[in-house]
Amino acid sequence: MAKLVDLVIAVAVVAGPALAAAPALAEPLVSQGIGTSNCGRLAADLKPGEGLGNPINLMLYSWAQGYVSAANAALLEADGKHVDMSVFDDGKIIDMVLTFCKANPDKKPVAALDEFVRDAAKLKTKWDRGTIEWDRGP
């Protein structure tokens, strides 16, 4: 848990100044949420060559990590399998979402990650169902 807190703090430290310096065009992405924004608009804002120095790229990558982590929690509870996130680097995510969004400007970036999670190879691991506190119910 301490590592997760350290990661969240590190992302906030890195993303905070970058987001504050982001152009006004990016403001709706911050308030609406990047995963449910319009693919056509997001494709215009992503700049793969700028890496995580670009605030939109950074928002996308941070959101994507959280989204796939949540998907992994659900997958683990369902059947003890998960997507290997070690192959999930910023370049791959930005390129994957950009390619999807250019081909599907009327869709939302969340659909690209749903497709990735659905199609990705799953790793089997030992998992005790019910170990996620918020998944146990009342």
N, C-alpha and C positions, 0 to 999 in steps of 0.2 A: 504494500500500500504506500509506503514511503517513496518508492521509486515512481509510482503514478503521480503522487503529489509533486515530486521534483520535476517530472515531465510537464505537468500542467503549469507550474510556475515558470519553467524555462520557455514554454510556448508563449505564455503571457508576456514575458520579458522581451522576447524576440518579436512577437506579433504586435504588441502594443504600439511601439513607435512606428512600425511599418503601417499599421492600420490608421494611425493618426495622420500620417503623411499621405494616405491614399487620396486619389482625386475624388471629387464630389460624385463622379460617375459610379464609384464603388459603394456609396452609402446605402442604396437599397439592398445590395447583397448582404451587408452587415446586419441590417434590421430585418430583412425578410428571411434570410438563411440561404446559403449558397446552394444547398442541395435541392431546394424547391424553386430556385430562380429559373428564368427562361434560358434554355440551352443556347439559343441563337445569340442572346446578349452576352452570356458568359464566354462563349467561344471568342467573341471580339475582345474580351478583357484579359483572357489568359495569354501569357507570354512565356512559352516553354524555355526560351533561351535565357531568360532572366532568373530562372530557378526560384528559390524561396526568398530571394531579395524583392520579388514582386509581391505586393500585399495580396493580390487576388490569388496568385499561385499558392501563397502561404495559407490563406483561408481555406482554399480547396483541399490542400493536402492535410491540414489539421482536421477539417471536417471529415474527410474520407477515412482517416485513421480511426476516429471515434465511431464512425458508422460501421466500419468493418469489425471493430472490437465488439460493438453491441451485437452485430450479427453472429460473431463467434460465440458470445455468451448464449444466445438462443440455440445455435447449432450444438454446442456442448451439452446443454440441458436435454436436447431432443435425442441425440444419439452418440454423444461422446466424440464427435468429429469437429474439426475447425479448419479455417483457412490459414495457411502459413503466411503471416504478415511480414516475415523477414524478406520476402521478395517484393515488398510493397514500398519502393522508394519514390521520392518526389517526382522524378522524371517519368517513371512509368505511369503514375497516377495522372499527372498533368496531361501527358500524351494520350492516355486512354480516354479521359473525359473529353479532351479537345476533339479527338477523332470522332467519338460518339456524338458530341454536340454539333459538329459540322455536318455530320450525316443526318442528324435528327434535330434541327433547330426548333421544332415545335414541342419537343419533349423536355424533360427536366434531368439535370445531372444525376439525381438519385437513381434514375433508371440505368445509368451506366454502371453504377456500383452494384445495383441489384443483379444485373447481368454478370458482372465479375464474380460476385459471391456465388451465384447459382452455378456458373460454369467452372469455377476454380476447383482444382484437386483438393480434396479434404484429407486431412491427416487424422488418423484415429489415435486417441489417447485415453488413458485411464481417467475416468471422470465419475464422481459420485453425484448422481442427480440430487437436486435440492440443496446443493452447497451454496447457491447464490441466494443470499438472504431475502432479497426483494422478490424472488421468484416463488417463494413458498406459500404465499397467500396469507390470509388472516389466521 
